[in-house]
Amino acid sequence: MGVPHLRPQILGKARAGDIRHCFADITKAHALLGYAPSALLQDSFQEIVAWILETEANDGGELAKQQLEMRGLVA
């Protein structure tokens, strides 16, 4: 997306309380509330990318990593 200076930092560690695997399922929302999506995900990408490109990113990842390690919350 044209921001090569922002690279994800993959630590290979889990934080205390992290959910390791999560899969979205709207079955219950549909059954209880009658919810149905009004748009397909792939039709929303252009709008999401435009918003991301307009928004200034502030990378707080290093500070968050230090704080988690300092508190012993990273396994």
N, C-alpha and C positions, 0 to 999 in steps of 0.2 A: 504493500500500500504506500510505498514511497517514503518509509521511515526506517531506513536501515540502521540508524543509530539506536533504535529501540528493539532490542533482541530479548526474547524470553530467557529467563534464567531458570534452568531446570536443576534443582538441587538434588533430586533423587532421595529426598527425605520427606517424611510425612509429619504434619503437625498433630499434636494431641487433639483428638476429636474430629479429625478429617474424615469425610466420607470418601472411601476409596473408589467406589464404583457407583454411579448414579445413572439411571435410565428414566427418561421422561415417559409418563403414561397418563393420558387424560381420560382414561376409561371411567374412573370414579367421578370426575368433574362432569363428564357427559351424563352419567347415570343419575347423579344427585341434582345437578343444576341445569341439565340440558345444554351444557356448553358445547359449542362446536367452533373451531377456528374460523375466522372470517377471511383469512389470507393464507397462502402457502408460504412456507419459510423462504424458499428460493425466490419468491416474488418480492421479498422484503430486503434482500441483500443490497440492492442499489441504494435504497434509502439509508440503511445502516452504515454503509461505507461512506456516503456523503456526510452523515453526521459525524463519524469518526474523524474524517479529514478536516472538518471545521473545528473540531474540539482540540484544545491543547492538552497533550498528555504530560502528566507529571509522574515520573517513575519513582515510586517510594519503595520499590522492591528490596533494595539493599538495606535500608533502614528497618523495614519489617523483618527481614531475615535476621539481622543483628538482635532485634528485640526478642524474637522468638527463641533464638539460641541462648540469649542472656537469661531468659526465664525458664529454660529447660523444656520448652514446648515443642522441640523438633526431635523426632526419633531417628 
